[in-house]
Amino acid sequence: MDIRKNWGRLLSLLMIIVLVYWAVNNMLVLQNFLNAIISAFQPFIFGASFAFILNLPVKRIESWVMKWQKEYKKWFRPLAIVVSFMFVILILFFLVFLVIPDLERTVTSFIEVVPNQIARIIHWFDRFVDNNPKIIQFIQNLEIDLNSIQQDLIDYAQAFATNTLGNIVSFITGAVSSVVTMFIAIVFAFFLLTNKEKIIRQFKKIIYSVWSLKWANYFINVGQKANEIFSNFVGGAIIEAFILGMLVYLGMLLFNFPFKLSISVITGALALIPIYGAIIGGIIGFTLISVVHFKQAVWFIIFIVIIQQIEGNIIYPRVVGNKVGLPGIWVMVSVTVGGSFFGLIGMLVSVPLVSVVYSLISATVNYRLEAAGLNINTDSKNL
């Protein structure tokens, strides 16, 4: 029996090695295949993601209704789903009719102001050089054409701003052209939310019918752990982003910073990205404000640093806490690696995904140490 088991493990290892070797040498084919699969199932992937996010308020609304009713009624679920969808519609209304026009005005102002600001900086630099002959001589030795640099900077700034505006317009156009896909996704999300218990029960039956009891229990536990971590992370991150955006908007309103709505929404949205989101939001806000008033931009950096300290030390521990269960160094690693491979989506999903893997590895290691009779709570003296 042991010989058969060892041969089975060896064959499994060889198959894994062959599959990994083939995947490494056919990465382009594999990527095209995955892209085709994702494109075909895109409405259902969106719908499943949408249902997962909406499931958070649906459960909360159902629990609130249960406080007023002694027993569960069939109309609780449709009511919770409708209220959740209405909340999403209000957010979309806010984005379409308030944020996007304000963001367009912000980018338009940026395009109009940047050339003048660059010209002022170049003029100030020219005056500085005129008052310092040694610098003139040094620059002449370098054979630098200031007029060419000025024109290059203006062209670069205008191209950057124009491309940004073009990306926004392309995004809006793409969103409008994807109405059918979104409609299918919404219908699929509504179906998943309405029948989630039945669907979960069917998946469990399939798992227990295919794998042994030991492995089936393991897969079920992994799924429950992943659902717990992703739910805690997504729910806490959304609440935290909303609170941070409101704080930034109120602070900018109080201190009369320009581009209040655009910067506060961008900062709140980027707060969904751990660590780097706050830095990117501060850089974007500083860049937009600096072309209008540089001193205000400096004060904005001080303001956003204070807000981030409040968010990191007061809001985040209370809203998110340690629900993800991932040490800070691994958060940084997961966000960096996830962003380098999969861009923005990778940065958003990497933390809860790595947290699931981390918790599973930690539980497995602790289980094996306990089975060996070792105390897992005692630090090693060799470290």
Stockholm file with secondary structure:
# STOCKHOLM 1.0

chainA/1-383         MDIRKNWGRLLSLLMIIVLVYWAVNNMLVLQNFLNAIISAFQPFIFGASFAFILNLPVKRIESWVMKWQKEYKKWFRPLAIVVSFMFVILILFFLVFLVIPDLERTVTSFIEVVPNQIARIIHWFDRFVDNNPKIIQFIQNLEIDLNSIQQDLIDYAQAFATNTLGNIVSFITGAVSSVVTMFIAIVFAFFLLTNKEKIIRQFKKIIYSVWSLKWANYFINVGQKANEIFSNFVGGAIIEAFILGMLVYLGMLLFNFPFKLSISVITGALALIPIYGAIIGGIIGFTLISVVHFKQAVWFIIFIVIIQQIEGNIIYPRVVGNKVGLPGIWVMVSVTVGGSFFGLIGMLVSVPLVSVVYSLISATVNYRLEAAGLNINTDSKNL
#=GR chainA/1-383 SS CHHHHHHHHHHHHHHHHHHHHHHHHTHHHHHHHHHHHHHHTHHHHHHHHHHHHHHHHHHHHHHHHHTTCSSCCTTHHHHHHHHHHHHHHHHHHHIIIIIHHHHHHHHHHHHHHHHHHHHHHHHHHHHHHHTCHHHHHHHHHHTCCHHHHHHHHHHHHHHHHHHHHHHHHHHHHHHHHTHHHHHHHHHHHHHHHHTHHHHHHHHHHHHHHHSCHHHHHHHHHHHHHHHHHHHHHHHHHHHHHHHHHHHHHHHHHHHTCSSHHHHHHHHHHHTTSTTHHHHHHHHHHHHHHHTTCHHHHHHHHHHHHHHHHHIIIIIHHHHTTTSSCCCHHHHHHHHHHHHHHHHHHHHHHHHHHHHHHHHHHHHHHHHHHHHTTCCTTSCCTTC
#=GC SS_cons         CHHHHHHHHHHHHHHHHHHHHHHHHTHHHHHHHHHHHHHHTHHHHHHHHHHHHHHHHHHHHHHHHHTTCSSCCTTHHHHHHHHHHHHHHHHHHHIIIIIHHHHHHHHHHHHHHHHHHHHHHHHHHHHHHHTCHHHHHHHHHHTCCHHHHHHHHHHHHHHHHHHHHHHHHHHHHHHHHTHHHHHHHHHHHHHHHHTHHHHHHHHHHHHHHHSCHHHHHHHHHHHHHHHHHHHHHHHHHHHHHHHHHHHHHHHHHHHTCSSHHHHHHHHHHHTTSTTHHHHHHHHHHHHHHHTTCHHHHHHHHHHHHHHHHHIIIIIHHHHTTTSSCCCHHHHHHHHHHHHHHHHHHHHHHHHHHHHHHHHHHHHHHHHHHHHTTCCTTSCCTTC
//
